[in-house]
Amino acid sequence: MWSSIKTAFHQLGSPPTFYGFAGRLIPWLALITAALMGWGLYGGLALAPADYQQGEGFRIIYVHVPSAWMSLFVYVTLAVAGVVALIWRMKVAEAWITSSAPLGASFTFLALVTGSLWGKPMWGTYWVWDARLTAELVLLFLYFGVIALNAAIEDPRSAARACALLAIVGVVNIPIIHYSVEWWYTLHQGSILANPAKPTVHPDMLWPLLWMALAFNFLFFTLVLLRMRTELLDRERGSRWVEDLLG
Amino acid sequence: MNFAELFDPAGHGPYILASYGVTFVVLLWNVAVSLLRDRRLRHEIRNEIRARKAVP
């Protein structure tokens, strides 16, 4: 079992193998994303009842919460890819860093904007310098840092190593975001899934949220694989396999 | 589903519309940019290969 995982890890570390593998996976991931997104939207906008306190406005959580979860998840994958890139010098891990950072920044931006749009009718303000909101804003700046660093260094391998370091250092912000609502008195509400066995939301409202979260996950994997294929093609443009593929 | 209540301009409608609108614009923008960048790069590399092959 372990040896087959190790073999697969090494095989997927090879750009041509990864390129082909990702190409076969992308259409399926896109199809699953569309189905999950459709079902999640239908559940969130049509099936879930209005909240007894927040009314219809609570439906913003179906885009806000998945974006916020993805903003944290993508950053963790960025840091893991950073460790792999620094230790094993794998080009695929480097491509993951440069390809996933703009997607992570998009999810973080969406979490902040949709959170503000939810905050105005519920809290009476678009923004407060609350621990959760401020830490999420710091996360957006960390993503911008990775993107800017990658753009500023000409050699892609050196750029990826610098981005890997920043990603690893910045991962300290992830537990701060997650636990901010427990460590400090904040306006932001606590996690609705703090105890997954006893969620604080009714299943009719919770299931569409989980479908949407899954849809955002699948969308991320679809896009990151697509962007990684482009990144690998760009880096390997002078190599034999690219010439055989596109020649 | 009651669309009139959901998108009621006097209620939370504008906030709901803006949230879903910005989300889908950003996500679709990411899809479009990723696809276009891939397409442009393939075209560029094909031209480079053709130019190399054309040199006697």
Boltz contact constraints between the chains, C-beta under 6 A:
constraints:
  - contact:
      token1: [A, 46]
      token2: [B, 1]
      max_distance: 6.0
  - contact:
      token1: [A, 56]
      token2: [B, 5]
      max_distance: 6.0
  - contact:
      token1: [A, 56]
      token2: [B, 6]
      max_distance: 6.0
  - contact:
      token1: [A, 56]
      token2: [B, 12]
      max_distance: 6.0
  - contact:
      token1: [A, 57]
      token2: [B, 12]
      max_distance: 6.0
  - contact:
      token1: [A, 59]
      token2: [B, 16]
      max_distance: 6.0
  - contact:
      token1: [A, 60]
      token2: [B, 19]
      max_distance: 6.0
  - contact:
      token1: [A, 63]
      token2: [B, 19]
      max_distance: 6.0
  - contact:
      token1: [A, 63]
      token2: [B, 23]
      max_distance: 6.0
  - contact:
      token1: [A, 106]
      token2: [B, 26]
      max_distance: 6.0
  - contact:
      token1: [A, 106]
      token2: [B, 30]
      max_distance: 6.0
  - contact:
      token1: [A, 110]
      token2: [B, 23]
      max_distance: 6.0
  - contact:
      token1: [A, 110]
      token2: [B, 26]
      max_distance: 6.0
  - contact:
      token1: [A, 113]
      token2: [B, 22]
      max_distance: 6.0
  - contact:
      token1: [A, 114]
      token2: [B, 19]
      max_distance: 6.0
  - contact:
      token1: [A, 117]
      token2: [B, 15]
      max_distance: 6.0
  - contact:
      token1: [A, 117]
      token2: [B, 18]
      max_distance: 6.0
  - contact:
      token1: [A, 117]
      token2: [B, 19]
      max_distance: 6.0
  - contact:
      token1: [A, 121]
      token2: [B, 12]
      max_distance: 6.0
  - contact:
      token1: [A, 121]
      token2: [B, 15]
      max_distance: 6.0
  - contact:
      token1: [A, 223]
      token2: [B, 30]
      max_distance: 6.0
  - contact:
      token1: [A, 223]
      token2: [B, 34]
      max_distance: 6.0
  - contact:
      token1: [A, 226]
      token2: [B, 34]
      max_distance: 6.0
  - contact:
      token1: [A, 227]
      token2: [B, 34]
      max_distance: 6.0
  - contact:
      token1: [A, 230]
      token2: [B, 37]
      max_distance: 6.0
  - contact:
      token1: [A, 230]
      token2: [B, 38]
      max_distance: 6.0
  - contact:
      token1: [A, 230]
      token2: [B, 41]
      max_distance: 6.0
  - contact:
      token1: [A, 233]
      token2: [B, 41]
      max_distance: 6.0
  - contact:
      token1: [A, 234]
      token2: [B, 41]
      max_distance: 6.0
  - contact:
      token1: [A, 237]
      token2: [B, 45]
      max_distance: 6.0
  - contact:
      token1: [A, 243]
      token2: [B, 49]
      max_distance: 6.0
  - contact:
      token1: [A, 246]
      token2: [B, 45]
      max_distance: 6.0
  - contact:
      token1: [A, 246]
      token2: [B, 46]
      max_distance: 6.0
  - contact:
      token1: [A, 247]
      token2: [B, 49]
      max_distance: 6.0
